[in-house]
């Protein structure tokens, strides 16, 4: 649920109110019941980095899993060039 800021016109207090998108805007100050103005505020998060998963977040030290070596041909088992001939 988003947070909205309202400033009281009389007491000048700023209130942060959590509201649904479907809720009506606040009309009066919760403290003194005077009219309020809805403020435009900055977002509470910041996006940093280039934005690409491969360059910013992916682990680069993960080893590539290799197929087992065939004992007869001394090549990877199951490859098209050297099918494993297990006895």
PDB file with one MODEL, atoms N, CA, C and O in Angstrom:
MODEL        1
ATOM      1  N   UNK A   1       0.837  -1.171   0.000  1.00  0.00           N
ATOM      2  CA  UNK A   1       0.000   0.000   0.000  1.00  0.00           C
ATOM      3  C   UNK A   1       0.889   1.244   0.000  1.00  0.00           C
ATOM      4  O   UNK A   1       1.856   1.309   0.760  1.00  0.00           O
ATOM      5  N   UNK A   2       0.581   2.212  -0.826  1.00  0.00           N
ATOM      6  CA  UNK A   2       1.411   3.414  -0.917  1.00  0.00           C
ATOM      7  C   UNK A   2       1.213   4.367   0.261  1.00  0.00           C
ATOM      8  O   UNK A   2       0.163   4.392   0.903  1.00  0.00           O
ATOM      9  N   UNK A   3       2.248   5.140   0.517  1.00  0.00           N
ATOM     10  CA  UNK A   3       2.215   6.172   1.557  1.00  0.00           C
ATOM     11  C   UNK A   3       2.022   7.532   0.869  1.00  0.00           C
ATOM     12  O   UNK A   3       2.641   7.825  -0.154  1.00  0.00           O
ATOM     13  N   UNK A   4       1.155   8.340   1.458  1.00  0.00           N
ATOM     14  CA  UNK A   4       0.915   9.680   0.940  1.00  0.00           C
ATOM     15  C   UNK A   4       1.215  10.682   2.045  1.00  0.00           C
ATOM     16  O   UNK A   4       1.008  10.401   3.226  1.00  0.00           O
ATOM     17  N   UNK A   5       1.704  11.855   1.651  1.00  0.00           N
ATOM     18  CA  UNK A   5       1.997  12.915   2.609  1.00  0.00           C
ATOM     19  C   UNK A   5       0.983  14.041   2.456  1.00  0.00           C
ATOM     20  O   UNK A   5       0.643  14.454   1.348  1.00  0.00           O
ATOM     21  N   UNK A   6       0.511  14.523   3.602  1.00  0.00           N
ATOM     22  CA  UNK A   6      -0.438  15.630   3.647  1.00  0.00           C
ATOM     23  C   UNK A   6       0.094  16.665   4.616  1.00  0.00           C
ATOM     24  O   UNK A   6       0.585  16.325   5.692  1.00  0.00           O
ATOM     25  N   UNK A   7      -0.005  17.945   4.230  1.00  0.00           N
ATOM     26  CA  UNK A   7       0.415  19.037   5.108  1.00  0.00           C
ATOM     27  C   UNK A   7      -0.810  19.818   5.546  1.00  0.00           C
ATOM     28  O   UNK A   7      -1.640  20.218   4.729  1.00  0.00           O
ATOM     29  N   UNK A   8      -0.906  20.025   6.843  1.00  0.00           N
ATOM     30  CA  UNK A   8      -2.011  20.793   7.407  1.00  0.00           C
ATOM     31  C   UNK A   8      -1.806  22.271   7.098  1.00  0.00           C
ATOM     32  O   UNK A   8      -0.692  22.781   7.217  1.00  0.00           O
ATOM     33  N   UNK A   9      -2.861  22.954   6.705  1.00  0.00           N
ATOM     34  CA  UNK A   9      -2.769  24.379   6.371  1.00  0.00           C
ATOM     35  C   UNK A   9      -2.699  25.253   7.614  1.00  0.00           C
ATOM     36  O   UNK A   9      -2.219  26.385   7.548  1.00  0.00           O
ATOM     37  N   UNK A  10      -3.173  24.741   8.750  1.00  0.00           N
ATOM     38  CA  UNK A  10      -3.183  25.541   9.974  1.00  0.00           C
ATOM     39  C   UNK A  10      -1.959  25.268  10.850  1.00  0.00           C
ATOM     40  O   UNK A  10      -1.206  26.188  11.170  1.00  0.00           O
ATOM     41  N   UNK A  11      -1.760  24.011  11.236  1.00  0.00           N
ATOM     42  CA  UNK A  11      -0.657  23.695  12.168  1.00  0.00           C
ATOM     43  C   UNK A  11       0.648  23.340  11.444  1.00  0.00           C
ATOM     44  O   UNK A  11       1.677  23.154  12.093  1.00  0.00           O
ATOM     45  N   UNK A  12       0.618  23.244  10.121  1.00  0.00           N
ATOM     46  CA  UNK A  12       1.792  22.998   9.276  1.00  0.00           C
ATOM     47  C   UNK A  12       2.475  21.644   9.518  1.00  0.00           C
ATOM     48  O   UNK A  12       3.605  21.440   9.075  1.00  0.00           O
ATOM     49  N   UNK A  13       1.808  20.724  10.209  1.00  0.00           N
ATOM     50  CA  UNK A  13       2.365  19.391  10.405  1.00  0.00           C
ATOM     51  C   UNK A  13       2.217  18.588   9.116  1.00  0.00           C
ATOM     52  O   UNK A  13       1.249  18.747   8.372  1.00  0.00           O
ATOM     53  N   UNK A  14       3.202  17.720   8.869  1.00  0.00           N
ATOM     54  CA  UNK A  14       3.149  16.838   7.707  1.00  0.00           C
ATOM     55  C   UNK A  14       2.855  15.424   8.210  1.00  0.00           C
ATOM     56  O   UNK A  14       3.557  14.900   9.075  1.00  0.00           O
ATOM     57  N   UNK A  15       1.819  14.826   7.662  1.00  0.00           N
ATOM     58  CA  UNK A  15       1.399  13.491   8.072  1.00  0.00           C
ATOM     59  C   UNK A  15       1.621  12.514   6.923  1.00  0.00           C
ATOM     60  O   UNK A  15       1.279  12.800   5.775  1.00  0.00           O
ATOM     61  N   UNK A  16       2.197  11.359   7.247  1.00  0.00           N
ATOM     62  CA  UNK A  16       2.342  10.279   6.268  1.00  0.00           C
ATOM     63  C   UNK A  16       1.201   9.295   6.516  1.00  0.00           C
ATOM     64  O   UNK A  16       1.084   8.721   7.599  1.00  0.00           O
ATOM     65  N   UNK A  17       0.368   9.111   5.503  1.00  0.00           N
ATOM     66  CA  UNK A  17      -0.812   8.267   5.639  1.00  0.00           C
ATOM     67  C   UNK A  17      -0.721   7.126   4.624  1.00  0.00           C
ATOM     68  O   UNK A  17      -0.489   7.360   3.438  1.00  0.00           O
ATOM     69  N   UNK A  18      -0.906   5.893   5.098  1.00  0.00           N
ATOM     70  CA  UNK A  18      -0.918   4.740   4.204  1.00  0.00           C
ATOM     71  C   UNK A  18      -2.354   4.548   3.704  1.00  0.00           C
ATOM     72  O   UNK A  18      -3.279   4.373   4.496  1.00  0.00           O
ATOM     73  N   UNK A  19      -2.523   4.583   2.386  1.00  0.00           N
ATOM     74  CA  UNK A  19      -3.853   4.477   1.790  1.00  0.00           C
ATOM     75  C   UNK A  19      -3.816   3.565   0.587  1.00  0.00           C
ATOM     76  O   UNK A  19      -2.785   3.414  -0.068  1.00  0.00           O
ATOM     77  N   UNK A  20      -4.959   2.955   0.302  1.00  0.00           N
ATOM     78  CA  UNK A  20      -5.116   2.182  -0.931  1.00  0.00           C
ATOM     79  C   UNK A  20      -5.300   3.160  -2.086  1.00  0.00           C
ATOM     80  O   UNK A  20      -5.629   4.328  -1.878  1.00  0.00           O
ATOM     81  N   UNK A  21      -5.085   2.672  -3.302  1.00  0.00           N
ATOM     82  CA  UNK A  21      -5.321   3.531  -4.474  1.00  0.00           C
ATOM     83  C   UNK A  21      -6.791   3.927  -4.566  1.00  0.00           C
ATOM     84  O   UNK A  21      -7.116   5.013  -5.046  1.00  0.00           O
ATOM     85  N   UNK A  22      -7.671   3.054  -4.111  1.00  0.00           N
ATOM     86  CA  UNK A  22      -9.107   3.304  -4.215  1.00  0.00           C
ATOM     87  C   UNK A  22      -9.639   4.224  -3.118  1.00  0.00           C
ATOM     88  O   UNK A  22     -10.771   4.698  -3.216  1.00  0.00           O
ATOM     89  N   UNK A  23      -8.838   4.491  -2.064  1.00  0.00           N
ATOM     90  CA  UNK A  23      -9.282   5.373  -0.978  1.00  0.00           C
ATOM     91  C   UNK A  23      -9.348   6.819  -1.446  1.00  0.00           C
ATOM     92  O   UNK A  23      -8.590   7.243  -2.319  1.00  0.00           O
ATOM     93  N   UNK A  24     -10.279   7.575  -0.842  1.00  0.00           N
ATOM     94  CA  UNK A  24     -10.385   9.009  -1.130  1.00  0.00           C
ATOM     95  C   UNK A  24      -9.249   9.746  -0.417  1.00  0.00           C
ATOM     96  O   UNK A  24      -8.833   9.329   0.664  1.00  0.00           O
ATOM     97  N   UNK A  25      -8.743  10.830  -1.004  1.00  0.00           N
ATOM     98  CA  UNK A  25      -7.680  11.598  -0.343  1.00  0.00           C
ATOM     99  C   UNK A  25      -8.150  12.153   0.996  1.00  0.00           C
ATOM    100  O   UNK A  25      -9.337  12.411   1.196  1.00  0.00           O
ATOM    101  N   UNK A  26      -7.212  12.329   1.895  1.00  0.00           N
ATOM    102  CA  UNK A  26      -7.499  12.891   3.213  1.00  0.00           C
ATOM    103  C   UNK A  26      -7.973  14.331   3.046  1.00  0.00           C
ATOM    104  O   UNK A  26      -7.408  15.083   2.252  1.00  0.00           O
ATOM    105  N   UNK A  27      -9.006  14.715   3.789  1.00  0.00           N
ATOM    106  CA  UNK A  27      -9.567  16.058   3.667  1.00  0.00           C
ATOM    107  C   UNK A  27      -9.219  16.962   4.850  1.00  0.00           C
ATOM    108  O   UNK A  27      -9.182  18.185   4.709  1.00  0.00           O
ATOM    109  N   UNK A  28      -8.961  16.359   6.021  1.00  0.00           N
ATOM    110  CA  UNK A  28      -8.686  17.171   7.207  1.00  0.00           C
ATOM    111  C   UNK A  28      -7.536  16.594   8.006  1.00  0.00           C
ATOM    112  O   UNK A  28      -7.255  15.397   7.942  1.00  0.00           O
ATOM    113  N   UNK A  29      -6.884  17.444   8.747  1.00  0.00           N
ATOM    114  CA  UNK A  29      -5.738  17.082   9.579  1.00  0.00           C
ATOM    115  C   UNK A  29      -6.195  16.141  10.701  1.00  0.00           C
ATOM    116  O   UNK A  29      -7.198  16.418  11.359  1.00  0.00           O
ATOM    117  N   UNK A  30      -5.479  15.038  10.928  1.00  0.00           N
ATOM    118  CA  UNK A  30      -5.856  14.137  12.014  1.00  0.00           C
ATOM    119  C   UNK A  30      -5.726  14.783  13.404  1.00  0.00           C
ATOM    120  O   UNK A  30      -6.376  14.337  14.350  1.00  0.00           O
ATOM    121  N   UNK A  31      -4.890  15.834  13.537  1.00  0.00           N
ATOM    122  CA  UNK A  31      -4.692  16.474  14.841  1.00  0.00           C
ATOM    123  C   UNK A  31      -5.677  17.606  15.106  1.00  0.00           C
ATOM    124  O   UNK A  31      -6.369  17.607  16.123  1.00  0.00           O
ATOM    125  N   UNK A  32      -5.739  18.576  14.184  1.00  0.00           N
ATOM    126  CA  UNK A  32      -6.546  19.770  14.457  1.00  0.00           C
ATOM    127  C   UNK A  32      -7.803  19.880  13.587  1.00  0.00           C
ATOM    128  O   UNK A  32      -8.567  20.836  13.729  1.00  0.00           O
ATOM    129  N   UNK A  33      -8.021  18.936  12.710  1.00  0.00           N
ATOM    130  CA  UNK A  33      -9.226  18.871  11.853  1.00  0.00           C
ATOM    131  C   UNK A  33      -9.322  20.016  10.842  1.00  0.00           C
ATOM    132  O   UNK A  33     -10.407  20.290  10.329  1.00  0.00           O
ATOM    133  N   UNK A  34      -8.213  20.685  10.551  1.00  0.00           N
ATOM    134  CA  UNK A  34      -8.186  21.744   9.534  1.00  0.00           C
ATOM    135  C   UNK A  34      -7.950  21.113   8.168  1.00  0.00           C
ATOM    136  O   UNK A  34      -7.549  19.951   8.086  1.00  0.00           O
ATOM    137  N   UNK A  35      -8.193  21.865   7.088  1.00  0.00           N
ATOM    138  CA  UNK A  35      -7.954  21.336   5.746  1.00  0.00           C
ATOM    139  C   UNK A  35      -6.471  21.011   5.506  1.00  0.00           C
ATOM    140  O   UNK A  35      -5.590  21.615   6.118  1.00  0.00           O
ATOM    141  N   UNK A  36      -6.211  20.067   4.626  1.00  0.00           N
ATOM    142  CA  UNK A  36      -4.841  19.650   4.309  1.00  0.00           C
ATOM    143  C   UNK A  36      -4.597  19.723   2.805  1.00  0.00           C
ATOM    144  O   UNK A  36      -5.532  19.685   2.006  1.00  0.00           O
ATOM    145  N   UNK A  37      -3.325  19.829   2.438  1.00  0.00           N
ATOM    146  CA  UNK A  37      -2.894  19.731   1.040  1.00  0.00           C
ATOM    147  C   UNK A  37      -2.132  18.431   0.869  1.00  0.00           C
ATOM    148  O   UNK A  37      -1.311  18.064   1.710  1.00  0.00           O
ATOM    149  N   UNK A  38      -2.405  17.740  -0.220  1.00  0.00           N
ATOM    150  CA  UNK A  38      -1.649  16.534  -0.544  1.00  0.00           C
ATOM    151  C   UNK A  38      -0.323  16.963  -1.159  1.00  0.00           C
ATOM    152  O   UNK A  38      -0.294  17.779  -2.080  1.00  0.00           O
ATOM    153  N   UNK A  39       0.787  16.403  -0.639  1.00  0.00           N
ATOM    154  CA  UNK A  39       2.115  16.765  -1.114  1.00  0.00           C
ATOM    155  C   UNK A  39       2.615  15.749  -2.133  1.00  0.00           C
ATOM    156  O   UNK A  39       2.237  14.577  -2.114  1.00  0.00           O
ATOM    157  N   UNK A  40       3.464  16.228  -3.010  1.00  0.00           N
ATOM    158  CA  UNK A  40       4.150  15.340  -3.952  1.00  0.00           C
ATOM    159  C   UNK A  40       5.509  15.052  -3.347  1.00  0.00           C
ATOM    160  O   UNK A  40       6.291  15.967  -3.089  1.00  0.00           O
ATOM    161  N   UNK A  41       5.787  13.772  -3.122  1.00  0.00           N
ATOM    162  CA  UNK A  41       7.048  13.418  -2.471  1.00  0.00           C
ATOM    163  C   UNK A  41       7.875  12.510  -3.367  1.00  0.00           C
ATOM    164  O   UNK A  41       7.377  11.944  -4.340  1.00  0.00           O
ATOM    165  N   UNK A  42       9.148  12.386  -3.017  1.00  0.00           N
ATOM    166  CA  UNK A  42      10.058  11.527  -3.761  1.00  0.00           C
ATOM    167  C   UNK A  42       9.765  10.062  -3.452  1.00  0.00           C
ATOM    168  O   UNK A  42       9.245   9.731  -2.386  1.00  0.00           O
ATOM    169  N   UNK A  43      10.099   9.212  -4.378  1.00  0.00           N
ATOM    170  CA  UNK A  43       9.903   7.787  -4.131  1.00  0.00           C
ATOM    171  C   UNK A  43      10.889   7.303  -3.073  1.00  0.00           C
ATOM    172  O   UNK A  43      11.917   7.938  -2.834  1.00  0.00           O
ATOM    173  N   UNK A  44      10.570   6.178  -2.443  1.00  0.00           N
ATOM    174  CA  UNK A  44      11.399   5.700  -1.342  1.00  0.00           C
ATOM    175  C   UNK A  44      12.422   4.656  -1.772  1.00  0.00           C
ATOM    176  O   UNK A  44      13.020   4.009  -0.912  1.00  0.00           O
ATOM    177  N   UNK A  45      12.643   4.469  -3.054  1.00  0.00           N
ATOM    178  CA  UNK A  45      13.649   3.525  -3.511  1.00  0.00           C
ATOM    179  C   UNK A  45      14.465   4.143  -4.622  1.00  0.00           C
ATOM    180  O   UNK A  45      14.064   5.129  -5.241  1.00  0.00           O
ATOM    181  N   UNK A  46      15.613   3.546  -4.863  1.00  0.00           N
ATOM    182  CA  UNK A  46      16.496   4.068  -5.876  1.00  0.00           C
ATOM    183  C   UNK A  46      17.057   2.919  -6.698  1.00  0.00           C
ATOM    184  O   UNK A  46      17.453   1.889  -6.152  1.00  0.00           O
ATOM    185  N   UNK A  47      17.090   3.100  -7.995  1.00  0.00           N
ATOM    186  CA  UNK A  47      17.608   2.076  -8.886  1.00  0.00           C
ATOM    187  C   UNK A  47      19.054   2.422  -9.217  1.00  0.00           C
ATOM    188  O   UNK A  47      19.352   3.530  -9.663  1.00  0.00           O
ATOM    189  N   UNK A  48      19.954   1.456  -8.993  1.00  0.00           N
ATOM    190  CA  UNK A  48      21.369   1.706  -9.231  1.00  0.00           C
ATOM    191  C   UNK A  48      21.929   0.628 -10.137  1.00  0.00           C
ATOM    192  O   UNK A  48      21.315  -0.427 -10.297  1.00  0.00           O
ATOM    193  N   UNK A  49      23.067   0.874 -10.722  1.00  0.00           N
ATOM    194  CA  UNK A  49      23.711  -0.096 -11.601  1.00  0.00           C
ATOM    195  C   UNK A  49      23.220   0.068 -13.029  1.00  0.00           C
ATOM    196  O   UNK A  49      22.412   0.947 -13.329  1.00  0.00           O
ATOM    197  N   UNK A  50      23.717  -0.784 -13.892  1.00  0.00           N
ATOM    198  CA  UNK A  50      23.354  -0.681 -15.302  1.00  0.00           C
ATOM    199  C   UNK A  50      21.982  -1.267 -15.580  1.00  0.00           C
ATOM    200  O   UNK A  50      21.389  -0.989 -16.622  1.00  0.00           O
ATOM    201  N   UNK A  51      21.466  -2.080 -14.655  1.00  0.00           N
ATOM    202  CA  UNK A  51      20.122  -2.622 -14.826  1.00  0.00           C
ATOM    203  C   UNK A  51      20.064  -3.963 -15.518  1.00  0.00           C
ATOM    204  O   UNK A  51      18.975  -4.476 -15.776  1.00  0.00           O
ATOM    205  N   UNK A  52      21.192  -4.533 -15.820  1.00  0.00           N
ATOM    206  CA  UNK A  52      21.203  -5.835 -16.488  1.00  0.00           C
ATOM    207  C   UNK A  52      21.540  -6.911 -15.480  1.00  0.00           C
ATOM    208  O   UNK A  52      22.541  -6.809 -14.772  1.00  0.00           O
ATOM    209  N   UNK A  53      20.729  -7.924 -15.409  1.00  0.00           N
ATOM    210  CA  UNK A  53      20.920  -9.020 -14.470  1.00  0.00           C
ATOM    211  C   UNK A  53      22.286  -9.670 -14.650  1.00  0.00           C
ATOM    212  O   UNK A  53      22.956  -9.983 -13.666  1.00  0.00           O
ATOM    213  N   UNK A  54      22.701  -9.875 -15.884  1.00  0.00           N
ATOM    214  CA  UNK A  54      23.949 -10.587 -16.174  1.00  0.00           C
ATOM    215  C   UNK A  54      25.170  -9.837 -15.654  1.00  0.00           C
ATOM    216  O   UNK A  54      26.168 -10.465 -15.298  1.00  0.00           O
ATOM    217  N   UNK A  55      25.112  -8.515 -15.604  1.00  0.00           N
ATOM    218  CA  UNK A  55      26.281  -7.761 -15.168  1.00  0.00           C
ATOM    219  C   UNK A  55      26.203  -7.326 -13.708  1.00  0.00           C
ATOM    220  O   UNK A  55      27.240  -7.088 -13.088  1.00  0.00           O
ATOM    221  N   UNK A  56      25.008  -7.219 -13.149  1.00  0.00           N
ATOM    222  CA  UNK A  56      24.880  -6.682 -11.805  1.00  0.00           C
ATOM    223  C   UNK A  56      24.679  -7.729 -10.712  1.00  0.00           C
ATOM    224  O   UNK A  56      25.209  -7.574  -9.613  1.00  0.00           O
ATOM    225  N   UNK A  57      23.927  -8.788 -10.991  1.00  0.00           N
ATOM    226  CA  UNK A  57      23.519  -9.669  -9.920  1.00  0.00           C
ATOM    227  C   UNK A  57      23.960 -11.124 -10.064  1.00  0.00           C
ATOM    228  O   UNK A  57      24.060 -11.836  -9.065  1.00  0.00           O
ATOM    229  N   UNK A  58      24.218 -11.563 -11.251  1.00  0.00           N
ATOM    230  CA  UNK A  58      24.548 -12.959 -11.472  1.00  0.00           C
ATOM    231  C   UNK A  58      25.905 -13.299 -10.870  1.00  0.00           C
ATOM    232  O   UNK A  58      26.846 -12.509 -10.949  1.00  0.00           O
ATOM    233  N   UNK A  59      25.997 -14.475 -10.270  1.00  0.00           N
ATOM    234  CA  UNK A  59      27.280 -14.936  -9.727  1.00  0.00           C
ATOM    235  C   UNK A  59      28.153 -15.425 -10.864  1.00  0.00           C
ATOM    236  O   UNK A  59      27.723 -16.232 -11.688  1.00  0.00           O
ATOM    237  N   UNK A  60      29.367 -14.939 -10.905  1.00  0.00           N
ATOM    238  CA  UNK A  60      30.270 -15.314 -11.991  1.00  0.00           C
ATOM    239  C   UNK A  60      31.169 -16.480 -11.618  1.00  0.00           C
ATOM    240  O   UNK A  60      31.842 -17.027 -12.492  1.00  0.00           O
ATOM    241  N   UNK A  61      31.205 -16.882 -10.350  1.00  0.00           N
ATOM    242  CA  UNK A  61      32.099 -17.945  -9.928  1.00  0.00           C
ATOM    243  C   UNK A  61      31.452 -19.331  -9.993  1.00  0.00           C
ATOM    244  O   UNK A  61      32.035 -20.303  -9.513  1.00  0.00           O
ATOM    245  N   UNK A  62      30.282 -19.431 -10.566  1.00  0.00           N
ATOM    246  CA  UNK A  62      29.602 -20.711 -10.677  1.00  0.00           C
ATOM    247  C   UNK A  62      30.284 -21.559 -11.750  1.00  0.00           C
ATOM    248  O   UNK A  62      30.478 -21.115 -12.881  1.00  0.00           O
ATOM    249  N   UNK A  63      30.642 -22.785 -11.372  1.00  0.00           N
ATOM    250  CA  UNK A  63      31.334 -23.661 -12.310  1.00  0.00           C
ATOM    251  C   UNK A  63      30.333 -24.332 -13.246  1.00  0.00           C
ATOM    252  O   UNK A  63      29.228 -24.693 -12.843  1.00  0.00           O
ATOM    253  N   UNK A  64      30.738 -24.487 -14.482  1.00  0.00           N
ATOM    254  CA  UNK A  64      29.917 -25.143 -15.475  1.00  0.00           C
ATOM    255  C   UNK A  64      30.002 -26.651 -15.247  1.00  0.00           C
ATOM    256  O   UNK A  64      31.094 -27.208 -15.127  1.00  0.00           O
ATOM    257  N   UNK A  65      28.844 -27.305 -15.188  1.00  0.00           N
ATOM    258  CA  UNK A  65      28.819 -28.746 -14.955  1.00  0.00           C
ATOM    259  C   UNK A  65      29.195 -29.479 -16.243  1.00  0.00           C
ATOM    260  O   UNK A  65      28.584 -29.258 -17.289  1.00  0.00           O
ATOM    261  N   UNK A  66      30.181 -30.334 -16.165  1.00  0.00           N
ATOM    262  CA  UNK A  66      30.657 -31.059 -17.338  1.00  0.00           C
ATOM    263  C   UNK A  66      30.218 -32.513 -17.257  1.00  0.00           C
ATOM    264  O   UNK A  66      30.102 -33.057 -16.159  1.00  0.00           O
ATOM    265  N   UNK A  67      29.969 -33.162 -18.408  1.00  0.00           N
ATOM    266  CA  UNK A  67      29.553 -34.561 -18.393  1.00  0.00           C
ATOM    267  C   UNK A  67      30.695 -35.469 -17.942  1.00  0.00           C
ATOM    268  O   UNK A  67      31.860 -35.087 -18.057  1.00  0.00           O
ATOM    269  N   UNK A  68      30.388 -36.662 -17.431  1.00  0.00           N
ATOM    270  CA  UNK A  68      31.438 -37.586 -16.992  1.00  0.00           C
ATOM    271  C   UNK A  68      32.277 -38.081 -18.171  1.00  0.00           C
ATOM    272  O   UNK A  68      31.811 -38.088 -19.310  1.00  0.00           O
ATOM    273  N   UNK A  69      33.509 -38.494 -17.894  1.00  0.00           N
ATOM    274  CA  UNK A  69      34.437 -38.986 -18.922  1.00  0.00           C
ATOM    275  C   UNK A  69      34.230 -40.496 -19.116  1.00  0.00           C
ATOM    276  O   UNK A  69      34.164 -41.258 -18.152  1.00  0.00           O
ATOM    277  N   UNK A  70      34.131 -40.901 -20.372  1.00  0.00           N
ATOM    278  CA  UNK A  70      33.953 -42.313 -20.718  1.00  0.00           C
ATOM    279  C   UNK A  70      35.292 -43.045 -20.503  1.00  0.00           C
ATOM    280  O   UNK A  70      36.321 -42.591 -21.004  1.00  0.00           O
ATOM    281  N   UNK A  71      35.295 -44.173 -19.764  1.00  0.00           N
ATOM    282  CA  UNK A  71      36.551 -44.858 -19.489  1.00  0.00           C
ATOM    283  C   UNK A  71      37.186 -45.489 -20.723  1.00  0.00           C
ATOM    284  O   UNK A  71      38.405 -45.663 -20.751  1.00  0.00           O
ATOM    285  N   UNK A  72      36.400 -45.840 -21.750  1.00  0.00           N
ATOM    286  CA  UNK A  72      36.969 -46.498 -22.930  1.00  0.00           C
ATOM    287  C   UNK A  72      37.555 -45.522 -23.933  1.00  0.00           C
ATOM    288  O   UNK A  72      38.610 -45.787 -24.510  1.00  0.00           O
ATOM    289  N   UNK A  73      36.884 -44.390 -24.151  1.00  0.00           N
ATOM    290  CA  UNK A  73      37.354 -43.437 -25.160  1.00  0.00           C
ATOM    291  C   UNK A  73      38.092 -42.249 -24.565  1.00  0.00           C
ATOM    292  O   UNK A  73      38.745 -41.501 -25.293  1.00  0.00           O
ATOM    293  N   UNK A  74      37.997 -42.061 -23.241  1.00  0.00           N
ATOM    294  CA  UNK A  74      38.614 -40.946 -22.538  1.00  0.00           C
ATOM    295  C   UNK A  74      38.083 -39.590 -23.018  1.00  0.00           C
ATOM    296  O   UNK A  74      38.797 -38.588 -22.988  1.00  0.00           O
ATOM    297  N   UNK A  75      36.800 -39.574 -23.466  1.00  0.00           N
ATOM    298  CA  UNK A  75      36.111 -38.366 -23.922  1.00  0.00           C
ATOM    299  C   UNK A  75      34.810 -38.254 -23.145  1.00  0.00           C
ATOM    300  O   UNK A  75      34.397 -39.225 -22.511  1.00  0.00           O
ATOM    301  N   UNK A  76      34.157 -37.110 -23.172  1.00  0.00           N
ATOM    302  CA  UNK A  76      32.894 -36.965 -22.431  1.00  0.00           C
ATOM    303  C   UNK A  76      31.856 -38.002 -22.860  1.00  0.00           C
ATOM    304  O   UNK A  76      31.674 -38.246 -24.053  1.00  0.00           O
ATOM    305  N   UNK A  77      31.188 -38.604 -21.900  1.00  0.00           N
ATOM    306  CA  UNK A  77      30.167 -39.612 -22.190  1.00  0.00           C
ATOM    307  C   UNK A  77      28.947 -38.961 -22.837  1.00  0.00           C
ATOM    308  O   UNK A  77      28.581 -37.833 -22.509  1.00  0.00           O
ATOM    309  N   UNK A  78      28.341 -39.674 -23.740  1.00  0.00           N
ATOM    310  CA  UNK A  78      27.091 -39.234 -24.338  1.00  0.00           C
ATOM    311  C   UNK A  78      27.232 -38.212 -25.437  1.00  0.00           C
ATOM    312  O   UNK A  78      26.213 -37.754 -25.953  1.00  0.00           O
ATOM    313  N   UNK A  79      28.422 -37.828 -25.826  1.00  0.00           N
ATOM    314  CA  UNK A  79      28.563 -36.860 -26.901  1.00  0.00           C
ATOM    315  C   UNK A  79      28.332 -37.548 -28.247  1.00  0.00           C
ATOM    316  O   UNK A  79      28.525 -38.759 -28.360  1.00  0.00           O
ATOM    317  N   UNK A  80      27.932 -36.812 -29.239  1.00  0.00           N
ATOM    318  CA  UNK A  80      27.626 -37.373 -30.551  1.00  0.00           C
ATOM    319  C   UNK A  80      28.882 -37.924 -31.217  1.00  0.00           C
ATOM    320  O   UNK A  80      28.809 -38.923 -31.932  1.00  0.00           O
ATOM    321  N   UNK A  81      30.020 -37.297 -30.997  1.00  0.00           N
ATOM    322  CA  UNK A  81      31.261 -37.729 -31.635  1.00  0.00           C
ATOM    323  C   UNK A  81      31.837 -38.979 -30.976  1.00  0.00           C
ATOM    324  O   UNK A  81      32.469 -39.791 -31.651  1.00  0.00           O
ATOM    325  N   UNK A  82      31.635 -39.144 -29.690  1.00  0.00           N
ATOM    326  CA  UNK A  82      32.193 -40.298 -28.993  1.00  0.00           C
ATOM    327  C   UNK A  82      31.156 -40.875 -28.033  1.00  0.00           C
ATOM    328  O   UNK A  82      31.221 -40.614 -26.832  1.00  0.00           O
ATOM    329  N   UNK A  83      30.200 -41.655 -28.544  1.00  0.00           N
ATOM    330  CA  UNK A  83      29.201 -42.242 -27.647  1.00  0.00           C
ATOM    331  C   UNK A  83      29.880 -43.205 -26.683  1.00  0.00           C
ATOM    332  O   UNK A  83      30.816 -43.920 -27.040  1.00  0.00           O
ATOM    333  N   UNK A  84      29.390 -43.200 -25.473  1.00  0.00           N
ATOM    334  CA  UNK A  84      29.976 -44.048 -24.434  1.00  0.00           C
ATOM    335  C   UNK A  84      29.587 -45.512 -24.667  1.00  0.00           C
ATOM    336  O   UNK A  84      28.416 -45.823 -24.880  1.00  0.00           O
ATOM    337  N   UNK A  85      30.556 -46.382 -24.626  1.00  0.00           N
ATOM    338  CA  UNK A  85      30.308 -47.814 -24.816  1.00  0.00           C
ATOM    339  C   UNK A  85      30.607 -48.525 -23.514  1.00  0.00           C
ATOM    340  O   UNK A  85      31.669 -49.119 -23.326  1.00  0.00           O
ATOM    341  N   UNK A  86      29.623 -48.444 -22.611  1.00  0.00           N
ATOM    342  CA  UNK A  86      29.792 -49.082 -21.323  1.00  0.00           C
ATOM    343  C   UNK A  86      29.516 -50.566 -21.460  1.00  0.00           C
ATOM    344  O   UNK A  86      28.608 -50.972 -22.187  1.00  0.00           O
ATOM    345  N   UNK A  87      30.293 -51.370 -20.768  1.00  0.00           N
ATOM    346  CA  UNK A  87      30.068 -52.812 -20.861  1.00  0.00           C
ATOM    347  C   UNK A  87      29.431 -53.354 -19.606  1.00  0.00           C
ATOM    348  O   UNK A  87      29.171 -54.553 -19.514  1.00  0.00           O
TER     349      UNK A  87
ENDMDL
END
